[in-house]
C-alpha cells in the first residue's frame, strides 16, 4: 500500500532595501532619483533636463546623479 502526502508551503519575501530608514528627506529623494535613473528608459537628453530642473527647483545637485 502506497502512502501519499501533500505538503503546502507559503513564502513571503521582504524587500530589505525598502525597509531601510533614510535620515533626511534629501537623502530619500537622492536615493529615489538614483533608482529611477537605473530603472528608467530616459534618454541622456531627458536626464539632463530632469537634473537641470531639479537643481533649479531645489537649489542643488543630487550627489551621484550626473548630468
PDBQT receptor file of N, H, CA, C and O in Angstrom, charges set to zero:
ATOM      1  N   UNK A   1       0.841  -1.171   0.000  1.00  0.00    +0.000 N 
ATOM      2  CA  UNK A   1       0.000   0.000   0.000  1.00  0.00    +0.000 C 
ATOM      3  C   UNK A   1       0.894   1.245   0.000  1.00  0.00    +0.000 C 
ATOM      4  O   UNK A   1       1.800   1.349   0.826  1.00  0.00    +0.000 OA
ATOM      5  N   UNK A   2       0.650   2.186  -0.911  1.00  0.00    +0.000 N 
ATOM      6  H   UNK A   2      -0.086   2.101  -1.582  1.00  0.00    +0.000 HD
ATOM      7  CA  UNK A   2       1.448   3.410  -1.036  1.00  0.00    +0.000 C 
ATOM      8  C   UNK A   2       0.846   4.507  -0.175  1.00  0.00    +0.000 C 
ATOM      9  O   UNK A   2      -0.372   4.671  -0.107  1.00  0.00    +0.000 OA
ATOM     10  N   UNK A   3       1.724   5.253   0.478  1.00  0.00    +0.000 N 
ATOM     11  H   UNK A   3       2.714   5.120   0.423  1.00  0.00    +0.000 HD
ATOM     12  CA  UNK A   3       1.285   6.384   1.297  1.00  0.00    +0.000 C 
ATOM     13  C   UNK A   3       1.553   7.657   0.504  1.00  0.00    +0.000 C 
ATOM     14  O   UNK A   3       2.669   7.884   0.036  1.00  0.00    +0.000 OA
ATOM     15  N   UNK A   4       0.549   8.463   0.363  1.00  0.00    +0.000 N 
ATOM     16  H   UNK A   4      -0.357   8.278   0.744  1.00  0.00    +0.000 HD
ATOM     17  CA  UNK A   4       0.686   9.700  -0.404  1.00  0.00    +0.000 C 
ATOM     18  C   UNK A   4       0.513  10.881   0.547  1.00  0.00    +0.000 C 
ATOM     19  O   UNK A   4      -0.443  10.931   1.321  1.00  0.00    +0.000 OA
ATOM     20  N   UNK A   5       1.448  11.829   0.483  1.00  0.00    +0.000 N 
ATOM     21  H   UNK A   5       2.225  11.788  -0.146  1.00  0.00    +0.000 HD
ATOM     22  CA  UNK A   5       1.316  13.018   1.326  1.00  0.00    +0.000 C 
ATOM     23  C   UNK A   5       1.413  14.267   0.463  1.00  0.00    +0.000 C 
ATOM     24  O   UNK A   5       2.088  14.291  -0.566  1.00  0.00    +0.000 OA
ATOM     25  N   UNK A   6       0.735  15.272   0.903  1.00  0.00    +0.000 N 
ATOM     26  H   UNK A   6       0.186  15.253   1.739  1.00  0.00    +0.000 HD
ATOM     27  CA  UNK A   6       0.742  16.549   0.199  1.00  0.00    +0.000 C 
ATOM     28  C   UNK A   6       1.263  17.597   1.176  1.00  0.00    +0.000 C 
ATOM     29  O   UNK A   6       0.747  17.737   2.285  1.00  0.00    +0.000 OA
ATOM     30  N   UNK A   7       2.282  18.323   0.758  1.00  0.00    +0.000 N 
ATOM     31  H   UNK A   7       2.701  18.209  -0.143  1.00  0.00    +0.000 HD
ATOM     32  CA  UNK A   7       2.839  19.375   1.605  1.00  0.00    +0.000 C 
ATOM     33  C   UNK A   7       2.591  20.720   0.946  1.00  0.00    +0.000 C 
ATOM     34  O   UNK A   7       2.764  20.874  -0.263  1.00  0.00    +0.000 OA
ATOM     35  N   UNK A   8       2.191  21.674   1.738  1.00  0.00    +0.000 N 
ATOM     36  H   UNK A   8       2.050  21.548   2.720  1.00  0.00    +0.000 HD
ATOM     37  CA  UNK A   8       1.993  23.030   1.241  1.00  0.00    +0.000 C 
ATOM     38  C   UNK A   8       2.956  23.956   1.959  1.00  0.00    +0.000 C 
ATOM     39  O   UNK A   8       3.285  23.757   3.129  1.00  0.00    +0.000 OA
ATOM     40  N   UNK A   9       3.396  24.963   1.240  1.00  0.00    +0.000 N 
ATOM     41  H   UNK A   9       3.128  25.125   0.290  1.00  0.00    +0.000 HD
ATOM     42  CA  UNK A   9       4.329  25.904   1.824  1.00  0.00    +0.000 C 
ATOM     43  C   UNK A   9       3.939  27.310   1.384  1.00  0.00    +0.000 C 
ATOM     44  O   UNK A   9       3.558  27.527   0.234  1.00  0.00    +0.000 OA
ATOM     45  N   UNK A  10       4.034  28.249   2.296  1.00  0.00    +0.000 N 
ATOM     46  H   UNK A  10       4.343  28.073   3.231  1.00  0.00    +0.000 HD
ATOM     47  CA  UNK A  10       3.817  29.655   1.969  1.00  0.00    +0.000 C 
ATOM     48  C   UNK A  10       5.148  30.373   2.084  1.00  0.00    +0.000 C 
ATOM     49  O   UNK A  10       5.922  30.126   3.009  1.00  0.00    +0.000 OA
ATOM     50  N   UNK A  11       5.408  31.264   1.137  1.00  0.00    +0.000 N 
ATOM     51  H   UNK A  11       4.779  31.465   0.386  1.00  0.00    +0.000 HD
ATOM     52  CA  UNK A  11       6.655  32.017   1.132  1.00  0.00    +0.000 C 
ATOM     53  C   UNK A  11       6.316  33.499   1.122  1.00  0.00    +0.000 C 
ATOM     54  O   UNK A  11       5.460  33.943   0.357  1.00  0.00    +0.000 OA
ATOM     55  N   UNK A  12       6.990  34.258   1.971  1.00  0.00    +0.000 N 
ATOM     56  H   UNK A  12       7.686  33.897   2.592  1.00  0.00    +0.000 HD
ATOM     57  CA  UNK A  12       6.830  35.713   1.996  1.00  0.00    +0.000 C 
ATOM     58  C   UNK A  12       8.203  36.331   1.781  1.00  0.00    +0.000 C 
ATOM     59  O   UNK A  12       9.167  35.966   2.454  1.00  0.00    +0.000 OA
ATOM     60  N   UNK A  13       8.290  37.258   0.848  1.00  0.00    +0.000 N 
ATOM     61  H   UNK A  13       7.508  37.554   0.301  1.00  0.00    +0.000 HD
ATOM     62  CA  UNK A  13       9.550  37.937   0.566  1.00  0.00    +0.000 C 
ATOM     63  C   UNK A  13       9.457  39.381   1.037  1.00  0.00    +0.000 C 
ATOM     64  O   UNK A  13       8.426  40.036   0.880  1.00  0.00    +0.000 OA
ATOM     65  N   UNK A  14      10.532  39.856   1.607  1.00  0.00    +0.000 N 
ATOM     66  H   UNK A  14      11.369  39.324   1.735  1.00  0.00    +0.000 HD
ATOM     67  CA  UNK A  14      10.591  41.232   2.090  1.00  0.00    +0.000 C 
ATOM     68  C   UNK A  14      11.674  41.962   1.310  1.00  0.00    +0.000 C 
ATOM     69  O   UNK A  14      12.804  41.483   1.207  1.00  0.00    +0.000 OA
ATOM     70  N   UNK A  15      11.329  43.115   0.766  1.00  0.00    +0.000 N 
ATOM     71  H   UNK A  15      10.412  43.504   0.850  1.00  0.00    +0.000 HD
ATOM     72  CA  UNK A  15      12.303  43.940   0.067  1.00  0.00    +0.000 C 
ATOM     73  C   UNK A  15      13.062  44.741   1.124  1.00  0.00    +0.000 C 
ATOM     74  O   UNK A  15      12.580  45.773   1.591  1.00  0.00    +0.000 OA
ATOM     75  N   UNK A  16      14.242  44.265   1.495  1.00  0.00    +0.000 N 
ATOM     76  H   UNK A  16      14.633  43.427   1.116  1.00  0.00    +0.000 HD
ATOM     77  CA  UNK A  16      15.018  44.879   2.571  1.00  0.00    +0.000 C 
ATOM     78  C   UNK A  16      15.405  46.319   2.264  1.00  0.00    +0.000 C 
ATOM     79  O   UNK A  16      15.509  47.142   3.174  1.00  0.00    +0.000 OA
ATOM     80  N   UNK A  17      15.619  46.628   0.990  1.00  0.00    +0.000 N 
ATOM     81  H   UNK A  17      15.535  45.960   0.251  1.00  0.00    +0.000 HD
ATOM     82  CA  UNK A  17      16.013  47.988   0.639  1.00  0.00    +0.000 C 
ATOM     83  C   UNK A  17      14.923  48.989   1.011  1.00  0.00    +0.000 C 
ATOM     84  O   UNK A  17      15.222  50.112   1.419  1.00  0.00    +0.000 OA
ATOM     85  N   UNK A  18      13.667  48.589   0.873  1.00  0.00    +0.000 N 
ATOM     86  H   UNK A  18      13.424  47.678   0.542  1.00  0.00    +0.000 HD
ATOM     87  CA  UNK A  18      12.570  49.492   1.206  1.00  0.00    +0.000 C 
ATOM     88  C   UNK A  18      12.400  49.650   2.713  1.00  0.00    +0.000 C 
ATOM     89  O   UNK A  18      11.743  50.588   3.164  1.00  0.00    +0.000 OA
ATOM     90  N   UNK A  19      12.973  48.758   3.485  1.00  0.00    +0.000 N 
ATOM     91  H   UNK A  19      13.506  47.996   3.119  1.00  0.00    +0.000 HD
ATOM     92  CA  UNK A  19      12.852  48.818   4.940  1.00  0.00    +0.000 C 
ATOM     93  C   UNK A  19      13.866  49.764   5.572  1.00  0.00    +0.000 C 
ATOM     94  O   UNK A  19      13.686  50.197   6.710  1.00  0.00    +0.000 OA
ATOM     95  N   UNK A  20      14.926  50.087   4.843  1.00  0.00    +0.000 N 
ATOM     96  H   UNK A  20      15.072  49.736   3.918  1.00  0.00    +0.000 HD
ATOM     97  CA  UNK A  20      15.961  50.948   5.417  1.00  0.00    +0.000 C 
ATOM     98  C   UNK A  20      15.436  52.352   5.641  1.00  0.00    +0.000 C 
ATOM     99  O   UNK A  20      14.699  52.896   4.819  1.00  0.00    +0.000 OA
ATOM    100  N   UNK A  21      15.820  52.920   6.747  1.00  0.00    +0.000 N 
ATOM    101  H   UNK A  21      16.419  52.479   7.415  1.00  0.00    +0.000 HD
ATOM    102  CA  UNK A  21      15.413  54.282   7.076  1.00  0.00    +0.000 C 
ATOM    103  C   UNK A  21      16.353  55.287   6.423  1.00  0.00    +0.000 C 
ATOM    104  O   UNK A  21      17.566  55.079   6.394  1.00  0.00    +0.000 OA
ATOM    105  N   UNK A  22      15.810  56.345   5.912  1.00  0.00    +0.000 N 
ATOM    106  H   UNK A  22      14.825  56.514   5.935  1.00  0.00    +0.000 HD
ATOM    107  CA  UNK A  22      16.600  57.464   5.398  1.00  0.00    +0.000 C 
ATOM    108  C   UNK A  22      16.574  58.544   6.474  1.00  0.00    +0.000 C 
ATOM    109  O   UNK A  22      15.523  58.833   7.046  1.00  0.00    +0.000 OA
ATOM    110  N   UNK A  23      17.724  59.135   6.744  1.00  0.00    +0.000 N 
ATOM    111  H   UNK A  23      18.578  58.900   6.280  1.00  0.00    +0.000 HD
ATOM    112  CA  UNK A  23      17.796  60.116   7.816  1.00  0.00    +0.000 C 
ATOM    113  C   UNK A  23      17.137  61.436   7.452  1.00  0.00    +0.000 C 
ATOM    114  O   UNK A  23      16.595  62.123   8.318  1.00  0.00    +0.000 OA
ATOM    115  N   UNK A  24      17.180  61.790   6.182  1.00  0.00    +0.000 N 
ATOM    116  H   UNK A  24      17.620  61.232   5.478  1.00  0.00    +0.000 HD
ATOM    117  CA  UNK A  24      16.592  63.063   5.775  1.00  0.00    +0.000 C 
ATOM    118  C   UNK A  24      15.770  62.879   4.503  1.00  0.00    +0.000 C 
ATOM    119  O   UNK A  24      15.939  61.904   3.771  1.00  0.00    +0.000 OA
ATOM    120  N   UNK A  25      14.890  63.822   4.260  1.00  0.00    +0.000 N 
ATOM    121  H   UNK A  25      14.753  64.614   4.855  1.00  0.00    +0.000 HD
ATOM    122  CA  UNK A  25      14.100  63.798   3.027  1.00  0.00    +0.000 C 
ATOM    123  C   UNK A  25      15.021  63.952   1.819  1.00  0.00    +0.000 C 
ATOM    124  O   UNK A  25      14.766  63.377   0.761  1.00  0.00    +0.000 OA
ATOM    125  N   UNK A  26      16.085  64.726   1.980  1.00  0.00    +0.000 N 
ATOM    126  H   UNK A  26      16.292  65.194   2.840  1.00  0.00    +0.000 HD
ATOM    127  CA  UNK A  26      17.043  64.935   0.888  1.00  0.00    +0.000 C 
ATOM    128  C   UNK A  26      17.715  63.619   0.489  1.00  0.00    +0.000 C 
ATOM    129  O   UNK A  26      17.853  63.327  -0.699  1.00  0.00    +0.000 OA
ATOM    130  N   UNK A  27      18.132  62.826   1.480  1.00  0.00    +0.000 N 
ATOM    131  H   UNK A  27      18.020  63.063   2.444  1.00  0.00    +0.000 HD
ATOM    132  CA  UNK A  27      18.764  61.537   1.182  1.00  0.00    +0.000 C 
ATOM    133  C   UNK A  27      17.764  60.567   0.557  1.00  0.00    +0.000 C 
ATOM    134  O   UNK A  27      18.117  59.790  -0.330  1.00  0.00    +0.000 OA
ATOM    135  N   UNK A  28      16.524  60.614   1.020  1.00  0.00    +0.000 N 
ATOM    136  H   UNK A  28      16.237  61.245   1.741  1.00  0.00    +0.000 HD
ATOM    137  CA  UNK A  28      15.487  59.754   0.441  1.00  0.00    +0.000 C 
ATOM    138  C   UNK A  28      15.244  60.139  -1.018  1.00  0.00    +0.000 C 
ATOM    139  O   UNK A  28      15.105  59.267  -1.876  1.00  0.00    +0.000 OA
ATOM    140  N   UNK A  29      15.192  61.445  -1.299  1.00  0.00    +0.000 N 
ATOM    141  H   UNK A  29      15.304  62.153  -0.602  1.00  0.00    +0.000 HD
ATOM    142  CA  UNK A  29      14.988  61.915  -2.673  1.00  0.00    +0.000 C 
ATOM    143  C   UNK A  29      16.158  61.515  -3.559  1.00  0.00    +0.000 C 
ATOM    144  O   UNK A  29      15.961  61.090  -4.697  1.00  0.00    +0.000 OA
ATOM    145  N   UNK A  30      17.375  61.649  -3.042  1.00  0.00    +0.000 N 
ATOM    146  H   UNK A  30      17.535  61.994  -2.117  1.00  0.00    +0.000 HD
ATOM    147  CA  UNK A  30      18.561  61.265  -3.812  1.00  0.00    +0.000 C 
ATOM    148  C   UNK A  30      18.511  59.779  -4.152  1.00  0.00    +0.000 C 
ATOM    149  O   UNK A  30      18.806  59.383  -5.279  1.00  0.00    +0.000 OA
ATOM    150  N   UNK A  31      18.141  58.970  -3.185  1.00  0.00    +0.000 N 
ATOM    151  H   UNK A  31      17.901  59.291  -2.269  1.00  0.00    +0.000 HD
ATOM    152  CA  UNK A  31      18.039  57.527  -3.414  1.00  0.00    +0.000 C 
ATOM    153  C   UNK A  31      16.986  57.222  -4.475  1.00  0.00    +0.000 C 
ATOM    154  O   UNK A  31      17.222  56.418  -5.376  1.00  0.00    +0.000 OA
ATOM    155  N   UNK A  32      15.829  57.863  -4.368  1.00  0.00    +0.000 N 
ATOM    156  H   UNK A  32      15.637  58.517  -3.636  1.00  0.00    +0.000 HD
ATOM    157  CA  UNK A  32      14.746  57.616  -5.321  1.00  0.00    +0.000 C 
ATOM    158  C   UNK A  32      15.144  58.007  -6.741  1.00  0.00    +0.000 C 
ATOM    159  O   UNK A  32      14.834  57.291  -7.693  1.00  0.00    +0.000 OA
ATOM    160  N   UNK A  33      15.832  59.144  -6.886  1.00  0.00    +0.000 N 
ATOM    161  H   UNK A  33      16.084  59.726  -6.112  1.00  0.00    +0.000 HD
ATOM    162  CA  UNK A  33      16.255  59.575  -8.221  1.00  0.00    +0.000 C 
ATOM    163  C   UNK A  33      17.305  58.636  -8.803  1.00  0.00    +0.000 C 
ATOM    164  O   UNK A  33      17.290  58.361 -10.003  1.00  0.00    +0.000 OA
ATOM    165  N   UNK A  34      18.214  58.142  -7.972  1.00  0.00    +0.000 N 
ATOM    166  H   UNK A  34      18.226  58.365  -6.997  1.00  0.00    +0.000 HD
ATOM    167  CA  UNK A  34      19.218  57.188  -8.454  1.00  0.00    +0.000 C 
ATOM    168  C   UNK A  34      18.554  55.883  -8.893  1.00  0.00    +0.000 C 
ATOM    169  O   UNK A  34      18.942  55.296  -9.903  1.00  0.00    +0.000 OA
ATOM    170  N   UNK A  35      17.560  55.435  -8.139  1.00  0.00    +0.000 N 
ATOM    171  H   UNK A  35      17.245  55.913  -7.319  1.00  0.00    +0.000 HD
ATOM    172  CA  UNK A  35      16.812  54.233  -8.517  1.00  0.00    +0.000 C 
ATOM    173  C   UNK A  35      16.085  54.458  -9.840  1.00  0.00    +0.000 C 
ATOM    174  O   UNK A  35      16.091  53.591 -10.714  1.00  0.00    +0.000 OA
ATOM    175  N   UNK A  36      15.460  55.621  -9.984  1.00  0.00    +0.000 N 
ATOM    176  H   UNK A  36      15.455  56.326  -9.274  1.00  0.00    +0.000 HD
ATOM    177  CA  UNK A  36      14.763  55.949 -11.219  1.00  0.00    +0.000 C 
ATOM    178  C   UNK A  36      15.740  55.946 -12.388  1.00  0.00    +0.000 C 
ATOM    179  O   UNK A  36      15.423  55.438 -13.464  1.00  0.00    +0.000 OA
ATOM    180  N   UNK A  37      16.918  56.509 -12.181  1.00  0.00    +0.000 N 
ATOM    181  H   UNK A  37      17.176  56.921 -11.307  1.00  0.00    +0.000 HD
ATOM    182  CA  UNK A  37      17.942  56.552 -13.232  1.00  0.00    +0.000 C 
ATOM    183  C   UNK A  37      18.322  55.139 -13.673  1.00  0.00    +0.000 C 
ATOM    184  O   UNK A  37      18.438  54.869 -14.869  1.00  0.00    +0.000 OA
ATOM    185  N   UNK A  38      18.514  54.245 -12.715  1.00  0.00    +0.000 N 
ATOM    186  H   UNK A  38      18.419  54.464 -11.743  1.00  0.00    +0.000 HD
ATOM    187  CA  UNK A  38      18.912  52.871 -13.036  1.00  0.00    +0.000 C 
ATOM    188  C   UNK A  38      17.829  52.105 -13.780  1.00  0.00    +0.000 C 
ATOM    189  O   UNK A  38      18.130  51.299 -14.660  1.00  0.00    +0.000 OA
ATOM    190  N   UNK A  39      16.569  52.352 -13.431  1.00  0.00    +0.000 N 
ATOM    191  H   UNK A  39      16.324  53.006 -12.716  1.00  0.00    +0.000 HD
ATOM    192  CA  UNK A  39      15.488  51.512 -13.951  1.00  0.00    +0.000 C 
ATOM    193  C   UNK A  39      14.661  52.146 -15.063  1.00  0.00    +0.000 C 
ATOM    194  O   UNK A  39      13.745  51.510 -15.585  1.00  0.00    +0.000 OA
ATOM    195  N   UNK A  40      14.966  53.381 -15.433  1.00  0.00    +0.000 N 
ATOM    196  H   UNK A  40      15.710  53.898 -15.008  1.00  0.00    +0.000 HD
ATOM    197  CA  UNK A  40      14.147  54.044 -16.445  1.00  0.00    +0.000 C 
ATOM    198  C   UNK A  40      14.745  53.879 -17.840  1.00  0.00    +0.000 C 
ATOM    199  O   UNK A  40      15.879  53.431 -18.009  1.00  0.00    +0.000 OA
ATOM    200  N   UNK A  41      13.958  54.250 -18.808  1.00  0.00    +0.000 N 
ATOM    201  H   UNK A  41      13.037  54.614 -18.671  1.00  0.00    +0.000 HD
ATOM    202  CA  UNK A  41      14.429  54.219 -20.194  1.00  0.00    +0.000 C 
ATOM    203  C   UNK A  41      14.599  55.638 -20.732  1.00  0.00    +0.000 C 
ATOM    204  O   UNK A  41      14.554  55.851 -21.943  1.00  0.00    +0.000 OA
ATOM    205  N   UNK A  42      14.797  56.621 -19.828  1.00  0.00    +0.000 N 
ATOM    206  H   UNK A  42      14.834  56.449 -18.844  1.00  0.00    +0.000 HD
ATOM    207  CA  UNK A  42      15.000  58.007 -20.250  1.00  0.00    +0.000 C 
ATOM    208  C   UNK A  42      16.266  58.113 -21.089  1.00  0.00    +0.000 C 
ATOM    209  O   UNK A  42      17.256  57.428 -20.831  1.00  0.00    +0.000 OA
ATOM    210  N   UNK A  43      16.223  58.972 -22.088  1.00  0.00    +0.000 N 
ATOM    211  H   UNK A  43      15.419  59.528 -22.298  1.00  0.00    +0.000 HD
ATOM    212  CA  UNK A  43      17.422  59.246 -22.878  1.00  0.00    +0.000 C 
ATOM    213  C   UNK A  43      18.342  60.166 -22.070  1.00  0.00    +0.000 C 
ATOM    214  O   UNK A  43      17.927  60.735 -21.061  1.00  0.00    +0.000 OA
ATOM    215  N   UNK A  44      19.589  60.308 -22.519  1.00  0.00    +0.000 N 
ATOM    216  H   UNK A  44      19.926  59.845 -23.339  1.00  0.00    +0.000 HD
ATOM    217  CA  UNK A  44      20.519  61.216 -21.839  1.00  0.00    +0.000 C 
ATOM    218  C   UNK A  44      19.989  62.645 -21.834  1.00  0.00    +0.000 C 
ATOM    219  O   UNK A  44      20.148  63.369 -20.851  1.00  0.00    +0.000 OA
ATOM    220  N   UNK A  45      19.358  63.047 -22.935  1.00  0.00    +0.000 N 
ATOM    221  H   UNK A  45      19.229  62.458 -23.733  1.00  0.00    +0.000 HD
ATOM    222  CA  UNK A  45      18.788  64.392 -23.020  1.00  0.00    +0.000 C 
ATOM    223  C   UNK A  45      17.688  64.589 -21.982  1.00  0.00    +0.000 C 
ATOM    224  O   UNK A  45      17.629  65.629 -21.326  1.00  0.00    +0.000 OA
ATOM    225  N   UNK A  46      16.814  63.586 -21.832  1.00  0.00    +0.000 N 
ATOM    226  H   UNK A  46      16.863  62.741 -22.364  1.00  0.00    +0.000 HD
ATOM    227  CA  UNK A  46      15.744  63.671 -20.834  1.00  0.00    +0.000 C 
ATOM    228  C   UNK A  46      16.318  63.774 -19.423  1.00  0.00    +0.000 C 
ATOM    229  O   UNK A  46      15.806  64.531 -18.598  1.00  0.00    +0.000 OA
ATOM    230  N   UNK A  47      17.390  63.007 -19.141  1.00  0.00    +0.000 N 
ATOM    231  H   UNK A  47      17.805  62.392 -19.811  1.00  0.00    +0.000 HD
ATOM    232  CA  UNK A  47      18.006  63.068 -17.814  1.00  0.00    +0.000 C 
ATOM    233  C   UNK A  47      18.634  64.422 -17.548  1.00  0.00    +0.000 C 
ATOM    234  O   UNK A  47      18.539  64.948 -16.440  1.00  0.00    +0.000 OA
ATOM    235  N   UNK A  48      19.275  64.988 -18.560  1.00  0.00    +0.000 N 
ATOM    236  H   UNK A  48      19.352  64.560 -19.461  1.00  0.00    +0.000 HD
ATOM    237  CA  UNK A  48      19.872  66.315 -18.389  1.00  0.00    +0.000 C 
ATOM    238  C   UNK A  48      18.796  67.340 -18.051  1.00  0.00    +0.000 C 
ATOM    239  O   UNK A  48      19.011  68.211 -17.209  1.00  0.00    +0.000 OA
ATOM    240  N   UNK A  49      17.641  67.240 -18.702  1.00  0.00    +0.000 N 
ATOM    241  H   UNK A  49      17.466  66.532 -19.387  1.00  0.00    +0.000 HD
ATOM    242  CA  UNK A  49      16.527  68.150 -18.409  1.00  0.00    +0.000 C 
ATOM    243  C   UNK A  49      16.021  67.947 -16.989  1.00  0.00    +0.000 C 
ATOM    244  O   UNK A  49      15.801  68.917 -16.263  1.00  0.00    +0.000 OA
ATOM    245  N   UNK A  50      15.837  66.696 -16.590  1.00  0.00    +0.000 N 
ATOM    246  H   UNK A  50      16.016  65.909 -17.180  1.00  0.00    +0.000 HD
ATOM    247  CA  UNK A  50      15.352  66.396 -15.245  1.00  0.00    +0.000 C 
ATOM    248  C   UNK A  50      16.298  66.954 -14.183  1.00  0.00    +0.000 C 
ATOM    249  O   UNK A  50      15.858  67.601 -13.233  1.00  0.00    +0.000 OA
ATOM    250  N   UNK A  51      17.598  66.701 -14.347  1.00  0.00    +0.000 N 
ATOM    251  H   UNK A  51      17.955  66.175 -15.118  1.00  0.00    +0.000 HD
ATOM    252  CA  UNK A  51      18.584  67.182 -13.377  1.00  0.00    +0.000 C 
ATOM    253  C   UNK A  51      18.622  68.707 -13.367  1.00  0.00    +0.000 C 
ATOM    254  O   UNK A  51      18.707  69.317 -12.301  1.00  0.00    +0.000 OA
ATOM    255  N   UNK A  52      18.560  69.324 -14.538  1.00  0.00    +0.000 N 
ATOM    256  H   UNK A  52      18.491  68.828 -15.404  1.00  0.00    +0.000 HD
ATOM    257  CA  UNK A  52      18.567  70.785 -14.625  1.00  0.00    +0.000 C 
ATOM    258  C   UNK A  52      17.393  71.379 -13.846  1.00  0.00    +0.000 C 
ATOM    259  O   UNK A  52      17.585  72.288 -13.038  1.00  0.00    +0.000 OA
ATOM    260  N   UNK A  53      16.185  70.874 -14.080  1.00  0.00    +0.000 N 
ATOM    261  H   UNK A  53      16.030  70.135 -14.736  1.00  0.00    +0.000 HD
ATOM    262  CA  UNK A  53      15.012  71.421 -13.403  1.00  0.00    +0.000 C 
ATOM    263  C   UNK A  53      14.990  71.068 -11.915  1.00  0.00    +0.000 C 
ATOM    264  O   UNK A  53      14.477  71.841 -11.105  1.00  0.00    +0.000 OA
ATOM    265  N   UNK A  54      15.536  69.918 -11.552  1.00  0.00    +0.000 N 
ATOM    266  H   UNK A  54      15.953  69.290 -12.210  1.00  0.00    +0.000 HD
ATOM    267  CA  UNK A  54      15.657  69.572 -10.131  1.00  0.00    +0.000 C 
ATOM    268  C   UNK A  54      16.552  70.594  -9.431  1.00  0.00    +0.000 C 
ATOM    269  O   UNK A  54      16.211  71.106  -8.364  1.00  0.00    +0.000 OA
ATOM    270  N   UNK A  55      17.705  70.885 -10.047  1.00  0.00    +0.000 N 
ATOM    271  H   UNK A  55      17.982  70.469 -10.914  1.00  0.00    +0.000 HD
ATOM    272  CA  UNK A  55      18.632  71.855  -9.462  1.00  0.00    +0.000 C 
ATOM    273  C   UNK A  55      18.004  73.239  -9.365  1.00  0.00    +0.000 C 
ATOM    274  O   UNK A  55      18.213  73.944  -8.378  1.00  0.00    +0.000 OA
ATOM    275  N   UNK A  56      17.241  73.635 -10.373  1.00  0.00    +0.000 N 
ATOM    276  H   UNK A  56      17.071  73.063 -11.175  1.00  0.00    +0.000 HD
ATOM    277  CA  UNK A  56      16.567  74.939 -10.338  1.00  0.00    +0.000 C 
ATOM    278  C   UNK A  56      15.510  74.978  -9.235  1.00  0.00    +0.000 C 
ATOM    279  O   UNK A  56      15.379  75.985  -8.539  1.00  0.00    +0.000 OA
ATOM    280  N   UNK A  57      14.767  73.902  -9.074  1.00  0.00    +0.000 N 
ATOM    281  H   UNK A  57      14.874  73.084  -9.639  1.00  0.00    +0.000 HD
ATOM    282  CA  UNK A  57      13.686  73.869  -8.088  1.00  0.00    +0.000 C 
ATOM    283  C   UNK A  57      14.206  73.770  -6.657  1.00  0.00    +0.000 C 
ATOM    284  O   UNK A  57      13.657  74.396  -5.751  1.00  0.00    +0.000 OA
ATOM    285  N   UNK A  58      15.277  72.974  -6.451  1.00  0.00    +0.000 N 
ATOM    286  H   UNK A  58      15.723  72.465  -7.187  1.00  0.00    +0.000 HD
ATOM    287  CA  UNK A  58      15.731  72.703  -5.089  1.00  0.00    +0.000 C 
ATOM    288  C   UNK A  58      17.068  73.336  -4.739  1.00  0.00    +0.000 C 
ATOM    289  O   UNK A  58      17.519  73.241  -3.597  1.00  0.00    +0.000 OA
ATOM    290  N   UNK A  59      17.712  73.984  -5.715  1.00  0.00    +0.000 N 
ATOM    291  H   UNK A  59      17.346  74.061  -6.642  1.00  0.00    +0.000 HD
ATOM    292  CA  UNK A  59      18.910  74.757  -5.424  1.00  0.00    +0.000 C 
ATOM    293  C   UNK A  59      20.214  74.000  -5.351  1.00  0.00    +0.000 C 
ATOM    294  O   UNK A  59      21.256  74.607  -5.105  1.00  0.00    +0.000 OA
ATOM    295  N   UNK A  60      20.197  72.692  -5.556  1.00  0.00    +0.000 N 
ATOM    296  H   UNK A  60      19.350  72.199  -5.756  1.00  0.00    +0.000 HD
ATOM    297  CA  UNK A  60      21.457  71.950  -5.529  1.00  0.00    +0.000 C 
ATOM    298  C   UNK A  60      21.319  70.651  -6.310  1.00  0.00    +0.000 C 
ATOM    299  O   UNK A  60      20.218  70.170  -6.578  1.00  0.00    +0.000 OA
ATOM    300  N   UNK A  61      22.470  70.107  -6.662  1.00  0.00    +0.000 N 
ATOM    301  H   UNK A  61      23.364  70.499  -6.444  1.00  0.00    +0.000 HD
ATOM    302  CA  UNK A  61      22.500  68.856  -7.416  1.00  0.00    +0.000 C 
ATOM    303  C   UNK A  61      22.391  67.673  -6.461  1.00  0.00    +0.000 C 
ATOM    304  O   UNK A  61      22.654  67.797  -5.265  1.00  0.00    +0.000 OA
ATOM    305  N   UNK A  62      22.006  66.541  -7.001  1.00  0.00    +0.000 N 
ATOM    306  H   UNK A  62      21.793  66.440  -7.973  1.00  0.00    +0.000 HD
ATOM    307  CA  UNK A  62      21.993  65.294  -6.242  1.00  0.00    +0.000 C 
ATOM    308  C   UNK A  62      23.341  64.618  -6.460  1.00  0.00    +0.000 C 
ATOM    309  O   UNK A  62      23.710  64.317  -7.595  1.00  0.00    +0.000 OA
ATOM    310  N   UNK A  63      24.070  64.380  -5.385  1.00  0.00    +0.000 N 
ATOM    311  H   UNK A  63      23.770  64.625  -4.463  1.00  0.00    +0.000 HD
ATOM    312  CA  UNK A  63      25.372  63.732  -5.476  1.00  0.00    +0.000 C 
ATOM    313  C   UNK A  63      25.209  62.349  -6.108  1.00  0.00    +0.000 C 
ATOM    314  O   UNK A  63      24.367  61.558  -5.683  1.00  0.00    +0.000 OA
ATOM    315  N   UNK A  64      26.021  62.069  -7.123  1.00  0.00    +0.000 N 
ATOM    316  H   UNK A  64      26.705  62.712  -7.469  1.00  0.00    +0.000 HD
ATOM    317  CA  UNK A  64      25.965  60.773  -7.785  1.00  0.00    +0.000 C 
ATOM    318  C   UNK A  64      24.988  60.708  -8.942  1.00  0.00    +0.000 C 
ATOM    319  O   UNK A  64      24.907  59.686  -9.624  1.00  0.00    +0.000 OA
ATOM    320  N   UNK A  65      24.246  61.780  -9.176  1.00  0.00    +0.000 N 
ATOM    321  H   UNK A  65      24.312  62.610  -8.622  1.00  0.00    +0.000 HD
ATOM    322  CA  UNK A  65      23.304  61.816 -10.300  1.00  0.00    +0.000 C 
ATOM    323  C   UNK A  65      23.816  62.868 -11.270  1.00  0.00    +0.000 C 
ATOM    324  O   UNK A  65      23.449  64.040 -11.189  1.00  0.00    +0.000 OA
ATOM    325  N   UNK A  66      24.664  62.432 -12.182  1.00  0.00    +0.000 N 
ATOM    326  H   UNK A  66      24.962  61.480 -12.247  1.00  0.00    +0.000 HD
ATOM    327  CA  UNK A  66      25.316  63.393 -13.072  1.00  0.00    +0.000 C 
ATOM    328  C   UNK A  66      24.403  63.815 -14.201  1.00  0.00    +0.000 C 
ATOM    329  O   UNK A  66      23.462  63.116 -14.577  1.00  0.00    +0.000 OA
ATOM    330  N   UNK A  67      24.713  64.966 -14.717  1.00  0.00    +0.000 N 
ATOM    331  H   UNK A  67      25.478  65.533 -14.411  1.00  0.00    +0.000 HD
ATOM    332  CA  UNK A  67      24.000  65.471 -15.885  1.00  0.00    +0.000 C 
ATOM    333  C   UNK A  67      24.559  64.773 -17.071  1.00  0.00    +0.000 C 
ATOM    334  O   UNK A  67      24.124  65.023 -18.196  1.00  0.00    +0.000 OA
TER     335      UNK A  67
